[in-house]
């Protein structure tokens, strides 16, 4: 049961003093009260007053926290950071009204110029936006809420100065304004957009030509819209539009290597017993390719050398050389040394095997056609004249090889025509060489090994035969179309020469008719359907006049003599030269040879061929001031 006796509050006059044994009892059994010292009473009074003051201050802080007004020192600032309105101790409603007035006045005058491209401009105004005074006022109340409770009373009383600035830039696009701004921004994006262009590459022969692409650019329209909204809200007057890079496809030496790399594959036989061609492998050195790309001018094509990887053709040779791809037989001219050189050059070519993808070099096969390498002196062309020259006649072999390469549908790497028409092979199907600067080269692009058979018969007045054996599983054949675009007839020229006996003449230079010939290669399938017709070459053969020497003391068709004291000799009738016409073209038939192995004449063990010399780029026609190794 609770004690119902009321508690007597303590007062300064009747303090609750604990009983002690020495305190005398008052009447009624109670001890007599003992009076406190005056100092103690004063201290207790001051403590009570302090407690009351502290309690009152914290009560003020609590009231400030919940009074719904902004703190003193809260000001609205404009775009330049200058105070334009004092919002201290204003209620939310009053602050919103004042901020709205200030915002409306500023938004209407704002203009933002967008700078882009090469000096282009577009303009947007603050009329596209709507004020948001709530955001500004809320920023002030948020700043108030972040203050500690004990500090709010001092801030309200002004005992502590801590100003709060509220920006009047709190504004946002209206729905219609946002749509208009997006339209302007999209028009800018369309103008500055540049699509990237990827690099391209083309493989031809032993090189891959890479044309670098270009990077593009685009505009992030969403980011620009946000930047425009902020700039208008902040009162900015200009905004430079920045585009972002759109890179094209990656281009590097490794990328090129991966794109062009092809694994080699040996020829074989499919399930139907039909020969399948080899695949010539190829690759590039990625480090070399990268160095060439880095050294090239921006945007300029770059030629990167290919490394061709020959397939393995060491299998059963009975699969190959069953088809006669092409053959030609030409007549030798009866000059012993020249015929010897033809035979020697043919012996180096005889039995030569060209693997798929391999390039045949004529000079690399026959070596230096010099007397030191077993050849004999004969004649050749130099500066338009027929002059003594080592190895004269070897061009008859190179011309026969070119003829067979064309009719075997092989890729010609380098070929030049003679300065004059040869007469032993159709115009446009010859190939001259000059050691070491001018070579004849072709590539085996059939996918199967090719074996050359080359030999002479009949001695100096005999014949040269060249044959190409390989594999032609699809039965294709080649024909040529040769067009003589023009011809220049030779004339007779008389030159005085005192060493010529009077009354006689001597032929110094034999004549040649000049020709300009275009050759086309036509490839047909086994059924006679034309597969392709491609330009083969443009050959120009110079004309050479016939030069006759005479004694200047004679009179004749060349004019009066120069020595009047000498009796005139009988008149020599003029020499009438018959016109020289192009010999008829007889194309050799391409027939299937016997299945037996083709004849192979082994070259002599001596005089090995020299290594090929690096050559300048191939041309279809070359003037040869240095000379040619015979007609």
Secondary structure, DSSP 8 states (H G I E B T S, - for coil): ----S------SSS------TTS-B-TTS-B------HHHHHHHHHHHHHHHHHHHHHHHHHHHHHS-B--TTEEEE-TTS-EEEE-TT-BHHHHHHHHHHHHHHHHTT-EEEEEETTTEEEEEEGGGEEE-HHHHHHHHHHHHHTS-HHHHHHHHHTSS---EEEETT-EEE-HHHHHHHHHHHHHHHHHH-B--B--EEEEETTEEEEE--B-EEE--HHHHHHHHHHHHHHT-SEEE---EEE--S---HHHHHHHH-B--B--EE-TTS-EE--B-EEE--HHHHHHHHHHS-TT--EEEE-EEE-----S-GGGSS-EEEEEEEEE--S-HHHHHHHHHHHHHHTT-EE-TT-EEEHHHHH---SGGGT--EEEEEETTEEEEEETTTTHHHHHHHHHHHHHTT-EEEE----SS--SSS-TTS----BTTTB--EEE--SSS-EEEEEEEESGGG-EEEEEEEE--TT--EEEEEEEEEEEE---EEEEE-TTS-TT-EEEEE--B-EEEEEEEEEEE-TTS-EEEEEEEEEEEE--B-EEEEE-TT--BTTB--S-TTS----------------------------SS--------SSS------------S----SS-BS--
